[in-house]
Amino acid sequence: MIFSVKAKNENIIRLARKIGYRISEFDTQRQEYNLVCPVGGRYYPRFHIYLKRDGKTKNLCFNLHLDHKKPSYKGAAHAHSGEYEGKLIEVEVKRIETILA
């Protein structure tokens, strides 16, 4: 699910910690952070966010989904069992928006 939040001049690392996520990597080509938050104490399932600042508005743009398991074959970094909408995703979006309000 894609959503955006009005940006405050906040450090992305602190912001990630504030919402309970950790930065797993930064894509220099896309200028995009890759954040993860395990659900239930293990690495999977996990909430996964691609986060970047909008070039014009400077708002934070989130692309959130739930990874149910790791990719099932080599070289398939993005081929996994993922959930992109639904009640769990909506609840997580609302939680993030509330924290950052």
N, C-alpha and C positions, 0 to 999 in steps of 0.2 A: 504494500500500500504506500502510495506516495503522498506526502504531506509536507507542509512547510511551517516554520515558526519564525516569528519576527526576531531578528538577531539582536542580541546585545553584544557588546564588545567583550566576549568571553573566550578564553582560551579553550580550544576544542578538547584538549586532554582533560581539563577540569570539568568541562561540560559532560564528557563521556562518563567520567566517574560519578558526577552528580546524578545522572540518570541510571547508573548501575551497569554500565557497559565498559568494555576495555577495547582499546584500539588494537586491531590485529595487523593492520598494514595501512600504508598511504600510497595511493596510485598517483604517481607524479604526472602521468599523461592526462588523466582525467581530473586531477586536482581533487581527489575524492578519498575520504577516510572510510575504512572498512571496520565497523564496530560489531562486537559480538557480546551476547549475554546468555550464558547457559541457563536452561530451565531445569530445575531438579537436581543440581549438584554435579552433573556429568557434562561432558563437552557437547553432547547431543541429547535431546533436542536443544536448540538454541535460537534466540532471536538474533537476526542479522540485519544490520543497517549499513547502507551506503550513504554517506553524509558529505555534503559539500555546500559551499556558500554560493548563492545566486550572484552572478556577476553584476547585475544591475541593481537589485534591491538590497543585496548583502544578507538576505534572509537565509536561514538554515534550511536546506532541502533534504528531507529524509526519504529513503526508499527502504521500507521495512518489510521483512518476511520472516517466516519461521522455518528453519532447516530441521527436518525430522531426523535425517541421518546424513552421514558424510557421502560424498560422491562415490558411486559404486564401481567405477572403473577408472584406470589410470588416464590422466590427461583430461579429465572431465571436471574441471574446477567448478563449473556452474551447473552441472547436471546432477541434481539431487532431488530428493522428495521434499518439496517445499510447499508452504501454505502462504498465499499472498493476500488473502482476504478472509473474513469470517470473524466470529466473536472474539477469539483470542487476540487477533491482530488489532481489532477495534479497541479492546481493553488496554492493550499495550500502548497504542497511539494516544489514548486519552490520558494514561498515566504519565507519559513523556510530556505531553502538552501541559498538564497540570504542574509538573515539576518546573518546567521552563517558563511558566507564566509570570 
